Amino acid sequence: MENNLNNNYLFRAIEAYPYQLEVAVEALNYALAYEPNNVKALCLMAKVQYEQLSNYEIAKEYYNQAITSNMYNPDIYPDYIRLLVNNGAYTEAEKLIDFALDFKGTKKANVLLAQASLLEATQAYDKAIEVLEEAKIVALNNEFLNYVDAEISRVVQKRKIQNSKNRAKEPVKKQEDKPKTNWFQNRLNNLL
């Protein structure tokens, strides 16, 4: 009975988020009171903390607690990686990506999308495009493919902007100033 009640609260929270935040948070609090290590509830609470309240550290704690509860749950990693990338924790995000891509059941397309975000954030645009193309290969629905195509076009635009900035920064080579000679020196040189 308890597990069933916990699931009811969790379903209520999932249904309410993000449109009815008060209902979602109340249901999550009840779900976590019944089962403090419920990975789905912990991840949703982390999303509430980060996306709605901008509490990066608290959201990170919830994700870490979810990983501690079940590190092989694929629901944790894509959102957690995005949280780390958006807050500049690139090294930590890279380690999490490597781990998430190594185990079965991971949502590989979503993890690759998060990896592309990391590469884009570090201005490695060519690598980001390669990873996005790989994400398209493992994608399982058309909406995801359309989304990835839009991401690719944005990254391509950023790459163009970066390339034009790099060209503008290149020093312009000046032509060597030739020593000015007047007509009299030219005439003397020709006579000699």
Stockholm file with secondary structure:
# STOCKHOLM 1.0

chainA/1-192         MENNLNNNYLFRAIEAYPYQLEVAVEALNYALAYEPNNVKALCLMAKVQYEQLSNYEIAKEYYNQAITSNMYNPDIYPDYIRLLVNNGAYTEAEKLIDFALDFKGTKKANVLLAQASLLEATQAYDKAIEVLEEAKIVALNNEFLNYVDAEISRVVQKRKIQNSKNRAKEPVKKQEDKPKTNWFQNRLNNLL
#=GR chainA/1-192 SS CHHHHHHHHHHHHHHHTTTCHHHHHHHHHHHHHHCTTCHHHHHHHHHIIIIITCCHHHHHHHHHHHHHHCTTCTTSHHHHHHHHHHTTCHHHHHHHHHHHTTSTTCCHHHHHHHHHHHHHHTTCHHHHHHHHHHHHHHCCSHHHHHHHHHHHHHHHHHHHHHHHHHHHHSCCCCCCCCCCCCHHHHHHHHHC
#=GC SS_cons         CHHHHHHHHHHHHHHHTTTCHHHHHHHHHHHHHHCTTCHHHHHHHHHIIIIITCCHHHHHHHHHHHHHHCTTCTTSHHHHHHHHHHTTCHHHHHHHHHHHTTSTTCCHHHHHHHHHHHHHHTTCHHHHHHHHHHHHHHCCSHHHHHHHHHHHHHHHHHHHHHHHHHHHHSCCCCCCCCCCCCHHHHHHHHHC
//
